[in-house]
Amino acid sequence: MTAPTHILVANPMAQSGRNAARIDVALRLLRGAGLPARLLPTEPGGRTVQAVRDALAEEPCRCVIAMGGDGTFREVAEGLLESPRRDSVALGMLPAGTANNHGRSFGLRAGQGALARNVRVLAVGRETRLDAGKLHAMDGAGRTIARATFFDSVGFGIGAAVIAARNVDRDRVRRLGRPLALYRDELVYAGALVRTLASSRSTDVDFVADVVADGARYEARLTELLIRGTRVYAGGWVVDPTSRHDDGLFEVFAFPTRRDWLRRATFGLSVGPLARAGLVAPAAPPGTRRASRIDVHFHVPEGGAPPPCQLDGEEFPRAERASIEVIARALRLIVPDE
């Protein structure tokens, strides 16, 4: 039997165990494409990062493949980034999530129907380099309370509030089971978005921030501060069509009001298809800033709390201060030819 040259990181227990069959199909397709792989199951509680790091230390391989959503991609990529072999091992994607920001940013679709095409992309092996970001979250005195690596985005404000509401809805659906079986995936996102936008409470999504981007300082009242490394956000929002994933810079977007956020989101959701059809030319939105180092201080009123935070589409601890540093061209990423 041919020794594995690839490690496939996936969760066989996802979707009540139904994902195990998809994993078997992926392993067969990889083997048929001359990419023999062995399965490394994901671990709960963020332990997949260490599992990937340990696997790379113990066995030779050419590529580690993240099969799952943006959260799985982030943990696999972080494990590779922290490995001494990050320059000799490539990172591949078999997207299977709802938002699929990483895959969509490079033209990869998710799901069973896209699996064969995505395996062919891995077999061709065209590579680019992917920037990474290091986030340090701090209290008001500057003491670190949490840190993480990210590859897609960090956001403060309304986007993070929508994700928190989505998680509440998703947990409710899981508890209720079959009666709400159709209320899942994109519908959960949509329901959380409508509820958050319609909420009369503004304390969670309206805040004042002091932002320093590569030495340029500004202060503003915002409903969202979004810092991005790749092109697609929230499953289809092309925030800046001119952004690059390998230039050592992250885009910093400040949205002053909910109306502005919704208007820009609505337009951004249409930019991708319109640009591919040649109907619009790529252009950076007004006020876009690019930086390799971003420091943020939130003005928290007495008795209040900092705005909610999301990191690569998942909830992250709130903090009064945050520092983001870009690691330029950190990983080798396999992407489609086109």
N, C-alpha and C positions, 0 to 999 in steps of 0.2 A: 504494500500500500504506500502511495506517495506521501512523503512527510509534508505536513501543512506548511505553506509559505505565508499564509494570511491568518489573522485572528479576527473572528467575527464576534463583536460584542453586542448582545441582544438580550431581551427579557422574555424567556419562554412562558412566563406566567401572565404576561400582559393580555388584556382583553379576555379575562377569565380563562386563560390557558390556550386560547385560539391562536395566539401568536406562535406557538410551537410549530404548527404546521407550516406557517410562512417561513420560519427559520429553516426548516428541513428543505423547503423549495430553494431558498437562497443558497444553502450549502451545496445542493445538487447543481444549481446553475453555476456557482463558482468553480466547482470541480470540473464541470463540462467546459468551462472557459479556460481551463489550465491554471486555475488559481485555487488549489486545494486549501481549505480553511478548516479550522477547528473552532468550536463555539466556546466563548467565554461569557457565562451568564452575568448579567448586571447584578449589582449588590444594592440593597436599600441603604438609605441614610447617607448617600454620598460616598459610600465605600467602593464604588466602581472605579474611582480615580486610583486608589491604591491597588486594586486588583489588576488594572491595566499596567500600572508601573511594575508590579511584581512579575506579571507575565512577560513583559518585555525584557526583564532582567534574567529570566530563567530559560528562555527559548529563542532561537533565531527566527526571525520572520521579516518579510519585506514590507508588509502593510498591515495596519490595524484598521478595521472597518466598523464604523458606528451604524448599527441598524436600529432605528427608533426615531424619537422626536428630538427637538432641539435640546432638551435636557440631557438625553443620552449622548448626543454629539458633544455637548460641553464637557461632560465628565470624561469621555474617551479622549478628547483633545487635551484636556488638562493633564490626564495621566501620561499621555505621550510627551507633552511639553515638559513635565517634571522628570522625564526619563533621560538618562545619559545618551539614549539612542534616538533622540528626536530628530537628528540630522540624517540618520541612516534608514529610518522607517517612515513610510508615507502614511497619510491619513485618507481613508476612503469613506464614502457615504452610501448607505442604502436607506433613504428617508422613509419614515413610516409614521410620522406624527401628524397633528392637525394643522398647526401653523406652518411648520416646515420652512422656517425662515432661511436656514443655512442652505438647504437644497434648492429652494426657489431662487436664491441669490445667484446661483450658478447654473440654473436651467434644469434642475433635477426635480421631477415630480415624485410624489409619495404613493405608497399603496402597492397592492399585489400586481395590478396591471402594468406598473412602471418597473417592476423588479428586473425583468429580463434586459431592458434597455440600460438600467443602471449598472447591472453586472457587466454589460459590454463596455460601458464607460471605464469601469475598473480595469478591464482587460486591455484596453488601449493604453491606459496609464498616463495620459497627459497631465502634467503637474503645473500648479501655480504655487505661490507662497501666500500664507494667511497670517495677517496681523493678529496679535492677542492683546488683551487688556488686563491689567492688574488693578483691582479695586480694593482700597482700604477704607472701611467705614469707621468713623471715630465719634466719640462723644464730644461735648462742648469744650472739654479741656485738652482735646487732641489725643486721647488714649484710644487705641485700636480696639473695637468691639467685634469686628468681623472682617474677613478678607476673602477674596475669591478671584479666580481667573474667569474671563468671559471672552467670547468671540463674536457675539452678535450685538448686544446692546445692554446698556444700563439706563433705566428711566426712573424719574421721580415725579410723582403727581398722578394725573388722571389715568395714564396707561397702566401704572402699577395698581391703582384702585380697581380698574376693570379686571385685572388678573386675580386680585384677591376675591372679588365678587364671583368670578368664574370658578375659583377653587371651592367656594362655599356651595355654589350650584352643583358642581360636579360631585362633591361629597354627598349632597342630598339625593342626586340621581342614583348614585351607587347604593345608598341605603334603601331607597324605594324600589329599586330593581325594575321589573318588567313594565309597570304602568307608565313609566317615563322613559322607556328604552329608546324612543326616537329623539328625545331631547338630549343630544350629546354632540360632541365635537364642535362644528361651526355654530350650531344653534345655541350651545352653552355660551360661547363667546358673544354672540349677538345679544342674547338676553342680558348678560352681565353689562355689556356696553350701554344698552338702552336704560337699564336701571341706574347706572352710574351717572349718565348724562342728565337724566331726569331728576336726580336727587336734589333736594333743596339745600342739603348740607354742603357747605363749601370748604370746611376746615381741612378736609383731607386732600383736596386737590387744588387749593389756591394758597400760594405761599410766596414768600420773598426770599430770594437767593442772591448771594454774592458769589459770582463766578469769575475764576481766573483761568484763561485759556492761553497757554504759552506766554504768560506774562501780561496779557491784555485783560484788564479787569472791567467788569460791568455788574451793576445791580439791577434787578428787575423783579416785578411781581408777575408770577407765572401760574399757569395751570399744569404745565408739563415742562420738564427739562429732560431731553432725550439725547443720549450720547451713543453713536452708532459706529460699528466697525464694518458691517456688510450692508448690502443694498436694500433687501426686503425686510419689512417690519410687519408684525401682526398678520402674517399669512398672505400679504399681497400689496401692502402699502410701500410703494417705492418713494422713500422720503427724499432722496437726492439721486437722480439718475446719473450724475457725474461722479458719484463716490467710488473710491477704489478700496479693495480689500488688502492691498499689499503696498501702500504708500507710506506706512508708518504714521498715519494721521487718522484720527477719528473725527467724525462730523458732530458738531454740537448744535442742537436745535432748541430754541427757546420759544414756547407757545404761550402767549400772554393770557388768552382767554379760552374758555371751552368752545366758543363759536369759531375762533381761529383754528383750534385743534381739529374740530370736526370738518371745517372747510378744507384744510390742508390734507386731512385724511381722505376725504372724498375724492379730491383731485389726485392724490397720490395713488389711490387704488386703481385709477384709470391710466396712469402714466405708462405702466409696463406694456399693456396691450396696444395702446396708441403709438408708443415708440416703435414697437415691433412692426406695426403696420405703416410706419413712416409718416404718421399724421402729426407728430410733435417731435421737436428736436430736444435732445437731452439738455437740461439747464438746471443749475443749482438754485434752490429756492432762495428768495431774498433773506438776508440776515444769516446765512449759513457761515459758521466758523469751523475751521479745521485746526486741530492741535494734537500734539503728542503728549501733553500733560494738562490735565484739567483738575482744578481744585474748587470745591464748592462748600460754602458755608450757608446753612439755612438759618434764617432769623425766626426762631421759635418763640412765640408769645408765652408769657407766664401761664403755666397750667396747660399749655398746648403740647403738641407732638410734632416732630419732623414729618414731612410728607412721606407717603408710602413709597417703597422702592421695589423695582423688579430687576432681575439680572438674567439675561437670556430667557425671558419669558416665565420666570418663576419668582415667587415672593422672596425678598431679601430683607434682612433687618433694617429698620429705620435708624437713621443716624443724623446727628446735627452737622457733621462734616464728612466729606468724602473726597478721596484723592484717587484719580485714575491716571495710570501711566501706560503708554502703548509699547508693546514689544514688537518691533518691526519685523515682518517676514519671519514669524516665529516657527511656522510649521510648513511642511510639504503637503499640499492638498491635491488630490486627484479630482479633476473636473472634466466636463465634456469638451470636445473639440470646438464646437460652435460657441 
